[in-house]
Amino acid sequence: MSEVILLGLIMLIVAACAFAPLGCAISVYSKVKDVKKSNAADSGDALPEDSILRRHFLTQLQSEIEATLFPRPSDSMLQRHYDALVAAEVENRLQLIGK
C-alpha cells in the first residue's frame, strides 16, 4: 500500500513540475532562447544536409535537453513519458531553429 502512495506522490510531483506555468519549464525556455540566439549568430541556422551531420546534431540536441531535465527514470511507464517529453522538446527546438 505504501508503494502505491509513494508512486502516486512521485507522479503528482512530476505532473506538477511538467504542467506548472512557471515551474520547472522556466529554465528550459530560457535555455531555448539562448540556443536560438547562439544559432542566429552562427551562419548555419538550418538542420545540416548531410545525414551523418544531421544525426550528430540531433543527438547533441537531445543530450542538451536531457541534461536540463531530471534523471531518466527506471520504471518502464515513466521512461515512456520521459521519452515523450524529450521528443516534444526536440520538436519545439527544431521549430525554433527552422523559423
Summary of the structure (lengths in Angstrom):
residues: 99
radius of gyration: 16.1
end to end distance: 49.9
largest distance: 56.9
contacts: 214
relative contact order: 0.11
helix: 77%
strand: 0%
